[in-house]
Each structure stands twice: as C-alpha cells, then as structure tokens.
Amino acid sequence: MTDQDFDSASLAALFAPFNRGDAPGMVVGVARHGATLFRRAFGLASVEHGVANSVRTRMRIGSTSKHFACLAALLLAEEGRLDLDVGVRRYLPELPQRRDDGQEPTLRQLMTHTGGMRDSLDVGFLASGMTIKPKGESMAVQLRQQDINFAPGDKTVYNNGGYHMLSHVIARVAGMPFERFLAERIFTPLGMVDSASVPSDFMILPGVATLHVPQPDGGWRRGMFPSEEVLGEGGIVSTVDDMLRWLAHLRAPGIVGGAHSWEQMLAPARLNNGLLTTYALGLMVEQYRGVDVIHHGGTVIGGHCQMLTVPGHGLDVIIISNGAQVSLFDLANQVIEAVLGEETFATAPHTPAATADFAPLAGAVYASPSGDLVVGFADADGKLGLLVHNSPPLALRVEPGALQLDFNRSATGPYRIAIEPSRQGDAAPATLMFEDAGTPHQLERLPPPPALAQAGEALLGRYLSPDLNATAAIVADGERLLLRIAGEFGSNVLDLTPYSAELFGWKFVGDLAPLGGTLRVERDGGTVTGVRLNTLRTRHMYLQRIGS
C-alpha cells in the first residue's frame, strides 16, 4: 500500500468510539516519511469544564519519557562526563552497598531495567498507598533499602526508581536541574516548543489536559501521580506535533546525539544467562507480525501514552490519552495494519490462549519450593491470564508446545510455560516448567488451601519493616485476615487469602485494588519470625515480627 492509496477514513473509524462529548479522550498523530497522514483529537480535555481536546492539547506521556532520560545520559557520555558502565555509586555514593561481593548495578543496567534494585515507586505504594510523597522521598526510599530484587543482570523487572536515580546523576554531572537539561539539550534544538519535564501534577501549565480516573458510579476523579518529584521515569508533557517531530528524528537522528549514542539507544540488553531482551535504553525493540518496530508506552494516574515507529516503512504513531479506557498498545498496532496493509506482514497476529483450551489451569496456583516464585491462572474474558505473585491476570499467547507472556505486556519476564492444550478429562499438571527471563524453574501445584482462620492464626501480631519505614499488624477482622501497614506518609490495608500455611495471596484494599502480591511466612522452629512480601516488581520485602 502506498501513501496515495491510504484512506484516513479507516483511522477515523478506528478512533470514532472516543469522539465523545461526555468523557475524556485522546490525541492522535500518524505520519509517513515525515508527512502527516492523520492528526486528530477526540473527547474532552476537561470533563469538569466541558473543554474538548484539540491537536494542540498538551498531555503527560508517562514512561515514554524514559528514552529522553537515556539520551540525556548519552549526551553527557559523549562529552566524557559520564560512564554508563560503572557502578551507580560512583555518582550516588550515598547509596548503600548491599552485596558482600561488591556487585552493584551500572547506569546502563538501570536504563535497561536489569539492575535488580527495588523500585521506589512500588515500595511507596506498599508503604503508603496513593498518598502523594514530597520531593526527596523517592531517593530516601532507595537509600534505606537493605535488600535487592535480584543480582544485577539476572532478570528484567521494570523499575521507575532506577530512572529516578539516573535523573539525579544527570543533574549532578550536568550541574543543572534535570528539567533544564532536557529543555536546553533536547527540546529546544529539535523545536519541541510545547514539551517540558514537569515534576508534579500540582503544577499548572497552559494547555495541559486534566487526567481522569474512572469511578465505579460512572463518574471521574482527577488523576494525581503520587509524587511531587517525577523526573526521567515519567515527567514529560508533550503534544502530537512535538512527538511526531521527535519520532522523525528518532528514525533519522542528526541534530541531537551522535551515531554511537543512537546505536546504544537501540541495542537491547543481554542478561547474565545469555538471553537477549527486547528492552534497549528506554525503548522496546522488537517485531510486530514480522515487521521491525521501536516503541514505548506510558501510564500515569488517569492517562496513557503509546509511541511507536516502524523504521523500515517510515511510519510514526503517537497516541496520548487523558483517561480513555482502551489499550493504546493495541490501538497503535491496529494503526500499523491500517496504514501498511495486510500484504506487509510476514506472520499472523499472535494467538491468545483460550481458557477453554487450557481449562484445568484456570484457578490453579503453583509455587517454587522456596516460595519465592508464585504464579496462578485465571480466566479473563475467555482468555487465559497469568498471575505473577497475584498480579492482575495478564493474557497469555500460544506458541508451539508452550504459553508465552512477553515483556511488553507485563514489564517483567518474559515468561514461558511448557504445556500443551488440555484434553477432555485432563487435570492440572502437578508440576510446571516455567521460564522467567530465560531461567527455568520447576513449580509445584499447591493443594487446596487450608481454612483462613487455621492458616492465619500463627501470623497475628505486630511487625516492623525498616525498608518500608513502616510498622504493620496482621489482624483478624471478621471473616477476613488483614495486613495493616502504617508508613510515614499514609497507610495501607492488604486483604490476605491463604494458598497454604506458608504462602498467602493478597490484594490492596482501596485505591490500588485490584493490584496484589504474595506473602511468604518465615519461621524459627514453629514460631513465625517474619513475613516477606512479593509483588510483580518488588521481591522479598521483609517485615519482622516484633510482638503479638
């Protein structure tokens, strides 16, 4: 299909459901070889004031900001002022040295989510929920962590805290605020006049759309990110025009950054076990139906973004939403299909795993012998979903002899499960071979859980967690077992459900529902000495028992 053959009506129809006068929407830009094919706005910039989105509306792009931070670091490296392959403590010496062998993540590992340190954002959710943390708290969280998620280079687990630390390194080395460095060295040279790194949703800027969080009653709540200091992890506000200008430069850089820097930007990380990931420096580099794509999404409280380019076809796509309830990742892929045409693709779309084809797995829970890895399965609208540490179900796809969950869907992993479709009368297998980022684990299916009162009685009592800077208590509340956490800035309640006497699943109660995790019990003899919490992005967070 040529540009002359392209009919924008197909894209207009794709986005028509979001052209509403009673709900937030999105702004969309599509260009081919630098020429704009589609540039539209849908829905409201403010439901409160009845103001429509326009193509000039500014919106938060969330984690799509990350590769801008990477480029900023590379610009300093070009000047010999920064070394991406030395330990982070060279630039942030106040960080504790946690490993006896002296290993610590490099700046490059922070940029590829392979550093293994805990994520200050996720830790903040555990300690204080959605309470908005003041400036300085993200670094304070990193400074008090006495443990890590994994050894540097062993896995990939998405980490906003790594990018927050990277931003502080950039500011220190550059001798100016991070926001100013982006403006002077990237936005201004490229003519991105409506783009800025904005650290707080309390700041009022001209032309910025309100973020909208849907409520159960059909109404909306204003979205506010729970930090007053959002930096390279997700602070940029931009427009479709600025982002299309940026995407054209990303495909054919020549103004900002040298050739070697851009080679590094697009080079995926390799793990210690040899697995080549799909994550480069703030960018995902992979294929969609056999076609090379470079992309990154972003999520904020009340908004989403998806940026994508198909370099071999000169196709650039930017979609930014201030609350429309739809997968922008899937929409961007539909744009690729609409513009390039079916004849472009070498393969069919991935086949989602139908629950009916793997019916015995639905509801089953598996764990490693240590209890450090717990996965389950659940139906999600007819598709089989994977729950990693009791996360929301993440839709699996079918591969020959296996089920697969890619990094671009879970921001961890990738995960692979060796299994064939079930036959009539099959039971869930007793063991599963489960690969996490290329490392195999044999998981055992857990038997039916014990009664809540029986499993929970030994856990009742008071707990302390220096890493969370919080006290906690496990209490019986009628028919429920609750873990109440009191942090410095707020509190949290986790609703516990037993998998066994030693393992529990939990869900947040309140604003963070349905996010969840698992809890592993630690004992000395028969006495409970503490518990460890795991989430999709935080592992073995210790809470020491200090009393009954």
N, C-alpha and C positions, 0 to 999 in steps of 0.2 A: 504493500500500500504506500503510495506517495503522499506528500503533504497536500497536493492538489486533490487527491481522492478523499481526503479526510473530511468528514461531515461533523461539525461541532454539535449537531443535534443529538448524537449518541451520548456525548458527555453531558449535555444539558439534561437528558432524560435520566442519566445515572445520578445526578445531584438534585433532581427535581423534588424528591421527598423532603429535602431540607430547606426548601424555599417557603418558609412559614413566617407568618406574622405574629405568632404567639410563643415562640421558642427560640433559644439560641441556635446558631448555625455554624457557618464556616466560610472561609475564603479559599479560593482555588486558583492556581496558576499552572498552565501547561504550555511548554514551549518546545519547539523542534528546531535544532540547529540555530538557536538563539532567537528565532522568530516566534512570537506569541501565537498559540493556537486557541487558547481558552483562558479567560480571565474573568471570573465571576465571584459574586458574593451572595450568600444565602442566609436567611434567618436574621435574628436580631443581635445586635451588638450589646444591647441592654434590654432585657425584659422589663426591668423596673421603669425605664423611661420610654420604652417603645421606640428605640432608635435602631434602625436597620444597619446591618453590616454593609460596608462598601469595599471596593477593591483597595482602598487606601487605609482600611482599618488595621491598626496595629494589634498583634496578639502575641502571647507568650508561645515560644516554640519548645519550651521544656528541654528535655535531654538532647534534642537536636543541636543544642548549644555546645555539646561536648567536643565536637571536632574543631570548633573555633578555638577552644582552650588548647587543644593539641597543637594546632597550627601556631598559636602564640608561643608555646614552649619551643617549637621547632625554629621559630624566628630567632629566639634567644640562643638556641644551639648553633644556628648558622653564624652567629656573631662570636661564638666561643665562650659565651657566658653561662651556658647550661649544658650539662652532660646527662642525657636521658638514661644512661645505662649504669649509673652509680646508685647506691642506696639512698633512699629518700632522706635519711637522717643527715646526709651531708648538708642539705638545705633546710631541714627542720630538725635541728639537733635536740630539741626539747622532747621529741617523740621517744617513748621508752624502747629500749632494746629488749625484745621479749623472748628471743630464742637463744638457747645455750650455744648453738653452733654459729651464731653471729649472722645468720641469714636475715635479710630484710628486703622488702620489695624495692625495685628500681622505679624511677619515674615512669619508664615505659610500661612496666607491669601495672602501675596504677592506671595508665591510659588504656590498657587492654583488658582491664578487669581480671587480671591474673595475679594480682599482688597478694591476695589472701587476708588482708586486713579487714576488720569489720567495717560496716557502713554506718557512719554516724547518723544518717537519716533513719535507717532501720532501727538502730539502737534507741534513737529518740522516740520512735513510735512505741517500742516496748516499755520504755521508762515513763513516758508522759503522754502517750496518745497523740492527738492532734493539737495539743497546746502549742502555740507559736513561741519558738525559742528565740532568745535575744542574740544579738551579734556576739560572736565569740564562742557560742555553745558548741557548734559543730567541731571546732578544734579541741575544745575541752573534752568532748566525748572521746576523740581519738587519743588524747593524752592519758586518759585513765583506763584504757583497755589493757587488761593483764593477759589476754589471750587473743588468738587469731582464729580465723575460719579455717585456713589451711596453709601449708607451706607455699611460699612464692613459686608460681609457675605450675602448681599441681592441678589446678582447676580453673574454670571461668565462672565467677559469680558476680553479677552486676553490682557496682559499688559507687554510689554517688559520693561517699566520703573521700574516695581516692581522688576524685576530680576537685573536691573542695580543697584538699591538701595541695594538689597541683596548682590551683589558682593562687594560693598563698605563696608558693615557691615562685611563680611568675612575678607576682607583685614585689617580692623581696629582691629578686635578681634585677628586675627592671627599674626598681626604685620609684615606682608609681602605683597607684591603685589599679587593680586588675581591670576594672571597667574602663579606665582611661587608656590602658594599653590596647585593649581591643578597639576602642574608638580611633586612636591615633594610627595604629599599625595595620588594621584590617578594614574597618568600616569606612573610614574617610578615603583611603586610597582607592577603594572599589566603588565609591559613590553610593554606599548603602546609608542614605541620609536619614532613614526612618528606623534604623536599627540601633539598639543600645542594650547593654547588660544592666539589668535593673534588679537590685538585691532584695527588694521587699515588695509584696503586694499592697502594702500600706502606702507606697509612693503613688502619687497621682501624676500621670503623664498625658499629654494631649493625644486624643485619637485612639486610646487603648480600650479594647472591648472588655466588658465585665466577664469574669469567669463564673460559670453556672454549674452547680451541683444539683442533680435531680433529687427530689424528695418523694417519700412513699405516697404522699397525698396528691402527687402530680404537680406540686409547686417547685420552687427553686430556692437554693441557698447560695449566697455569694461564696465563691471559691477563694480560699486564702491558703497559700503554701505555709507550712508550719515552721518557717524560719525567717528571720529578719536579715539573713546574710546568704542569699543564694548567689553562687558565683559560677564557675565554669561547669558545674554539674547541671545547670538548667536555667540560667538567669536572663537569657536574651529575649527581647521583644523585637518583632520584625513585621514586615509586610510581604505580600506575594511578589511585588515588584522587586524588592530588595533580595528576596530569596531566589528568584529566577536569575537575577544578575549574579548572585553568588554561585548558583549551580552551573551557569555557563562558564564561570571562572574555574570551578572545581574540575570540570571536564577538560579544560584547556588553560591551565594556570599560566600566568605570565606577568602578573602585577605584584602579587603578594606571595612570597615563598619561592625558593629555588627548586630546581628539578629534584635534587636529592631529598629535600624535605617532603615533596609530594610523593616520591617513591615510598618513603616511610609511612606517610599518611595512609597509603593504600595497601600496606603489607600486613596481612593477618598474623596474629601471634601463633607461636608454636609452643605447646605445653611440654613439660618435662618428659612425658611419656611418648612424645613424638607427634601427637595429634595436632594437625593444623586447624586452627579455629577459623571461624568466619568473621571474627572481630579484629579490625585493624586499629588505627588511632582515632577513636571516636566515630568510626564508620563501620558499617557492616558491608562486607564484600562477598557476594555470593551469586547464585543464579536463580532466575525465575523462569521455569519451563525451558531450561537450556540456554537462556539469554543472560549475559552478564549484567548485574545491577549493583549499584552502590546506593546505600540508603541508611537512614536512621530515623527513628521515631522519637517522640517526646510526650510525656504525660505530666501535667500539673494538676492541682486540685481544681477541677472544673474546666479542663481543657485538654486538647491533644494536638499533636502535630505529626505529619509524615512527610519527609523529604526523600526524594528518590531521583536517581538519574540512570538512564540506560546509555552508557557512553558510546557503545558501538552503533547506536541509532540516533545519537544526538537528542534524546528525549529527556526533558526535565519536568518533574512534577513536584509541586508543593501544595499541601493541604493543611490548613491550620483551623482548628475548631475552638470555640469558646463554650462548648457544652453539648454539642450534638451527640446523641447516643448511638454511635456506629464505629466499627473498626476502620480507622483511616488506613491501616496497613492493607486491608482487603480492598478498600476503595482505590488505593494507588495502583494495586495490581490490576484491577479492572480497567483503570485508565490505560495502562500499558497495552492491554489486549485490544481496547477500543481504537487506540491510535495506530498501533503497529499491524494489527490484523492477524488472524489465526495462522496464516501461512508463514509467519515469522518464527513460530515456536517449534522446537525440535521434540518436545515432550508434552504430554497431557498434564493438566493440573494434578497436584498431589491428591491421593485418595484418602479422605478422612476415615478413621477407623469407626465402623458402625458398632454400636453397643451390641446389637443382635448377633454380630459375628464373633464376639468375644464375651458372650453373656456371663459365663462363670466368673469372670474377673470383676464384674460390677459389684461393689461393696466389699471386696477382699482387701485386706491390709497386709503388707509384707514389711519385714524389718531385717536388717543385718544382725548378726549375732551380738554385736556390741550395742545395738540400739541407736547407733549414730546416724543411720540412714533408714528412714521410714517412708514408704510410698503406699498409696492406695489408688483405687479406681472407682469412678462414678460415672453415671450416665449424665450427659449434658445435651439435652435436646436431640436424643438419638445417636449422639456421637460419644465414643468412649473417651473420658477425660482422665488424665493422670494427676494425682495429688502428691506433690513432693513436700514432705513434712506438713501435711494437711493444708496445703495451699488451695486456692480455688481450683477447680478442675481445668486442666489445660489440654485441649483437644489433640489427640494423637493422630498420626498418619500411618498408613500401611506401607511397609516395604517388604520385599520377599523374605519370608520367614521371620519377620520382626515388626515391632511397633517403634515409631520414632517420634521424638519431640525435639524440634530444632531450637537453637539458642535464640533465634529471632522471635519465638513465641513465648519463651519462659524467662529469658535473660539469665539463665543458668544452664548447666549441661554443656553440650547436648546429651540427651538421654536415648538409649536404645534398649529394647527388651526383646530377647529372643523368644518368639512364640508364634505358633500357627493359629489360624482361626479355629474356633471350637466346633465340635460335632455334637449332635444331639446326645444328651446323657453325660457329657464331659463335666468334670468337676474342676474347680480352680486348681491349678498345679500347686503342689506342696512347696516347690522352690521356683525361683525365677533367676535367670541370668540377666543382670541389669548393669548396663554400662553408663557410668557418669563421666562425661568428658573423656571417653576412651578407656577408662579404668573399670575393669569388670568387678562386680560384687555378686555373691550368691545370697539372695534374700529368701527368708523363710516365711511362709504364710502363717499369720497369727491365728490361734484358735478363737472360738467365740469369747468375747470379753467377759470378765467377772462382773458382778454387780458393783455399781458405783460406790455404795456405802462400804462394801468389803474392801475394794481396791483403794479407796481414798482415805480410810481411817488412819493409816500409818503416816500419811502426809500432812495431817492437820498440824498447824503450828506457825511460828514466825520465822521469817527468812531475811537475809541481808545480801545485797549484791553491790559491791564497790564498782564493778564495771558499768552498772546501770545508774549508780549513785542513787540507789533506791532501797527502801525497805519493802517487805511483802509479807503476806499472810495467806495461807491456804485454809479456807473455812468451808464448813457445810452450810448451805443456805437452802433449807427445804429439801427438794429433790435434786439440787444442783451442788456441784463441787466447784468453788471459785478460787482463783488465784488473784488476790487484790494487790496491785503494785502502786506504791506511792513514791513518785520521783520528785526532783527538785522543783519542777515547773507544773506538774499536774499528776493525774493518777490514771490508772488503767484497771480494767477487770477482764480476766480471761476465764472462760467457761470450759471446764475440763471434762473430757469423756474418756473412760478407760479403754485401752486396747488390750492391756494385760496389767498385772500388778506392778510392772516396772515401766510401762510405757503408756502415755496418755496423749490424746489429741486435744487441741484447744482452739477456740475461736474468740476473737475480740468481742466484747460487748460494747455497743455504741457506734461511734462514727466510723471505726475501722472495720466493722463487720462487712463482708464475710472473710476477711483475711485471718489466717490462723497459723498454727505451728504444732509442734510436738513437745512433750516433756518426758525426760528420762530420769528415773529415780536413781540416786546413789545411796548406798548403804555401807555401814561398817558393822559386819555381823548381820544382825537382823534390824538394826536401828537406822532409820533414814537420817543421813547427814546433810543431804542437799539434793537439789534437782538441777538439771540442765535443760534450757530451752533451745529449741531449734526452729528456725523459720526458713523460707526459701533462700534468704540472703544473710541470715545470722545463724551461726552454729555454736553449739555447746556453751551458751551463756549460763554461767554458774550462779545459783542462788544458794547460799549456805544457810542451813537450818540453825537458828540461834535460840529456839525455845518452843515450848508447846503452847 
